[in-house]
Each structure stands twice: as structure tokens, then as C-alpha cells.
Amino acid sequence: MAAGGFCKLPNGSVVVALNLPSPGSGAGSVRVLVHAQNRARALTRLRNLGMRAVYLRGNAAPPSPDEVTAVLHHPDGLIWRTAPDTAAQDLSVELWHPIRSLLRRTTQP
């Protein structure tokens, strides 16, 4: 089960954040952010991209205000970056990537 959470925005939409295992042969995990009208639609967007076993149980790791800002400013509303292994690790230098780059990385031989 993936750690994750959500936050509801004033306009009624939600931002869902999930820590998922890194696809392909990569070790570690990735943090995926999705902006949608509701939680069900956010998870459906990920499932339509091929991430079939994605579920959100609870609200243990909601998106931070910086993550919400990042996903709202992206045209697709679907971004990712490497998830930190520990809470002390700072990833402020790594930029957010569009989800296409993650999917492209897993399909290359």
C-alpha cells in the first residue's frame, strides 16, 4: 500500500499525493502529485496511465503547501519527483517532472 494523502482546495478540487515504488528496475520510490475534481478522479487519472494498483487509504502523508503550488502551476496537473528516504533528506534541488518522463523512463529498454 502506498503512503499518501490529499488536501481539499477552496474551489472544491483536491490535490492527491502518493509515494509509490519506483517503476522499472529503479530502487526507492517516487512522490506523485495529481490535481483533480475529487479523489476518485485523481486515482482514475493514475490508473489510466497504467498504474493499476493505486489506492489511497487515509491521509497519512498529505501534500505540503509547496507541493500544492507546484502541481497547480503545471499545465497537466500531474507531476512527480524522487521521494525522500528519510524526513531529514532535502530534495529542494530536484525539480518536479511531468508524468510523461516517468512513463517514458519505464518503457525504454
Secondary structure, 3 states (H helix, E strand, C coil): CCEEEEEECCCCCEEEEEEEECCCCCCCEEEEEEEECCHHHHHHHHHHCCCCCCCCCCCCCCCCHHHHHHHHCCCCCEEEEECCCCCCCCCCCCCCEEHHHHHHHHHCC
